[in-house]
Amino acid sequence: MTTDYYQVLGVSRDATGEEIKRAYRRLARELHPDVNPDPHTQERFKTVTAAYEVLSDPGKRQLYDLGADPLSGRQAGFQPGAGFGFGDIMDAFFGGGGGGAGRRGPRPRQRRGDDALLRLEIDLREAAFGTVREITVDTEVLCALCAGTGSEPGSERVTCHTCRGRGEIQSVQRSFLGQVMTSRPCPQCAGFGDVITAPCPDCAGEGRVSTRRTLTVKVPAGVDTGTRIQLAGEGEAGPGGGPPGDLYVEIVEKADPVFERHGDDLHCTLSVPMTAAALGATVELETLDGIEQIEVRPGTQSGAVRTLRARGVAHLRGTGRGDLHAHIVVTTPTKLDEEQRELLSRLAELRGEENPSAQVTAGGPGLFSRIRDAFAGR
């Protein structure tokens, strides 16, 4: 055999049937005689069609791969009744829809409504413990006057006289294939097969109207920014009285002035005076659960972390809560009166720190990296 059909279509020898169909469809649209009447192009189109006829048929393709000519005994190219399915070439060239087999018939007026999305802002406490909120939504709902039919009460829909209820009209066109029958939606009834003679005055035949509603949303404990709560059947009503879609409420958690959230854990900064850090003390920290007592041990350094178990955010999927991490920062006084200065000078003298020298050590992370790593959840 002298013609390489794989090369003609521009596909590999292990190409799938779908790849072969796409390649033929692309070439057919480019080389169709109605588009490009050049005689050389028409001959190439016949070769492309013959290549598709062979490679799209598993039996013929197998014979071709073995070296036989599946088209021997007749002229290459499409010839009606020669074994190349009419539906196959119509689907490859026109993308489907040729002939009566592709007819869709009337489309239903009733269709499912679209889903709707609404964003809801909540604060950290609401996210941690859950809450119940009321939301206002503007959506399409079922028309109460016509109950979704789209027709004025007392009137009826009539069969479309143009398509006679089929929802589509057919036309015959001449091409290189001969007479080709195609179908398209009926322009008179928009493909429904019937016509509303007296549209509902409230919904203008849509079967639904726009309205504002107030809904109650239960926000579970543990939600975070991006969490979506599904309210089934609370979305847009479907056209023609079709079922409504769903409403999705997407949570947006506002930034908290005190706590920073990482997953279900909370982090905060607890500033303590230098004297409290040196001598030790008990300080109060207001958490989401109320006032908690935090023990600052004598000699506490900046960067130390005190963890309160189960004082964070509730786990959305599961039981229990995250933790609260208090990062201690020792504050140094910036303004001293004379008496305070004398006392600190006396302390420095007692500790032999009148002329201190900085100590440089290596190995462990410093204060800033410890705080950074703690906030990053390392």
Buried (B, 14 or more C-beta within 10 A) or exposed (E): EEBEBBEBBBBEEEBEEEBBBBBBBBBBEEBBBEEEEEEEBBEBBBBBBBBBBBBBBEEBBEBBEEEEBBBEEEEBBBBEEEEBEBEBBBBBBBEEBBBEEBEEEBBEBEBBBBBBEBEBEBEBEBBBBBBEBEBEBEBBBBBEBBEBBBBBEEBEBEBBEEBEBBBBBEEEEEEBBEEBBBBEBBEEBBBBBBBBEBBBEBBEBBBBBEBEEEBEBEBBBBBBBEBEBEBEEBBBBBBBBBEBBBBBBBBEBEEBEEBBBBEBBBBBEBEBBEEBBBEEBEBEBEBBEEEBEBEBEEEBEBBBEBEBEEBBBBBBEEEEBBBBBBBBBBEEEEEEEEEEEEEEEEEEEEEEEEEEEEEEEEEEEEEEEBBEEBBEEE
